[in-house]
Amino acid sequence: NGIGRALAERFAKEGARVMTADLDPRPVDGALFERCDVSREADILRLIARAEGALGPIDLFCGNAGIGIQGGAEVPDSGWQDIWNINVMPHVWAARALVPKMLERGSGYFLITSSAAGLLTQIGSAPYAVTKHAALAFAEWLSVTYGDRGIGVSALCPQGVRTNMLADPDFGVTRMLRDSALEPKVVADCV
């Protein structure tokens, strides 16, 4: 849903062979779908294998899942682990599986959705700010480490996008961002 859905729709419209993944099936015209819990490495690996089997080598992997948790240092460890496993680790697991294949081909691309919170912070949510900084740092590391070997990396860092997260009345500064928020389609067009 949100940014990921808009990206899939735009890529499919442009003629790309697309596979989407989510916990809830929401078909996108022209795209295959795979149920995937991105907080589990086994699901990421299954998604990659399914995409490669159905579509061939992955040219572009978009890591776009994200959650927000309100609070600071007092957030229980389980909350910190949950957000870490959704906002950061899927990028690591996808790179672990795909970088060797991309290096062998001499090409490939990662689009890692971070957030403006990865550049700044997220008022009211230390776990979100920290994990989005980590996702951005991983994107930068991938780019510096593999950029001269044919692997491209972009970090997508929008400030406010009309998604389910922005609709949550209890999540940080989302109330302030709603009026100026971008539509997911606009973000997809920019990408």
C-alpha positions, 0 to 999 in steps of 0.5 A, spaced: 500 500 500 502 507 500 508 508 496 510 501 495 503 500 491 504 507 487 511 505 485 509 498 483 503 501 479 508 506 476 513 501 474 508 496 471 505 502 467 512 503 464 513 496 462 517 493 468 516 486 470 513 487 477 512 483 483 509 486 489 509 483 497 505 485 503 502 481 508 495 483 505 494 481 498 492 487 494 493 486 487 496 491 482 494 490 475 500 488 471 504 485 477 505 478 481 504 478 488 507 474 494 505 474 501 511 476 505 512 478 512 519 482 511 520 481 519 523 474 517 529 473 513 526 466 510 520 470 507 525 475 504 529 469 501 522 466 499 520 472 495 527 473 492 527 466 489 519 466 487 521 473 483 527 470 480 523 464 478 517 467 475 521 474 472 528 472 472 534 476 475 532 482 479 534 488 476 531 493 482 529 491 489 525 496 492 525 495 500 519 500 502 516 497 508 516 501 515 512 501 521 512 507 527 512 506 534 511 512 539 516 513 544 523 514 546 528 510 551 522 507 555 519 503 549 520 496 551 526 492 547 520 488 544 518 494 540 525 496 538 526 489 536 520 489 532 521 496 528 528 494 527 526 487 524 521 491 519 525 498 518 532 495 517 533 488 517 529 487 510 534 491 507 540 487 509 537 480 508 535 482 501 542 485 500 545 479 503 541 475 498 542 479 492 549 483 492 553 476 490 548 475 484 548 483 482 556 483 482 556 477 478 552 480 473 555 487 474 549 490 475 543 491 479 539 496 483 537 497 490 531 503 492 531 503 500 525 507 503 528 511 509 524 517 510 526 525 512 526 522 519 533 518 517 536 525 515 533 529 521 529 525 526 522 523 528 519 528 534 515 523 539 519 516 536 526 515 537 525 508 534 523 510 528 528 516 527 533 511 529 531 505 524 530 510 519 537 513 520 540 506 520 536 504 513 539 510 510 546 509 513 546 502 510 544 505 503 550 509 503 554 503 505 552 499 500 553 505 495 560 506 497 562 499 497 559 496 491 557 503 487 564 502 482 562 495 481 555 496 478 550 496 483 546 502 484 543 505 490 538 510 492 535 512 498 528 515 498 527 520 504 520 523 503 518 528 509 510 526 509 506 522 504 499 520 505 500 513 507 497 509 513 502 511 517 500 518 516 493 517 518 495 514 525 493 520 529 497 518 535 504 517 531 509 523 532 508 529 528 503 526 523 498 531 524 503 537 522 504 533 516 497 531 513 496 538 510 502 538 506 503 531 505 505 528 498 500 523 494 504 516 493 503 517 486 507 523 486 513 520 490 512 514 485 513 519 479 519 522 482 522 515 483 
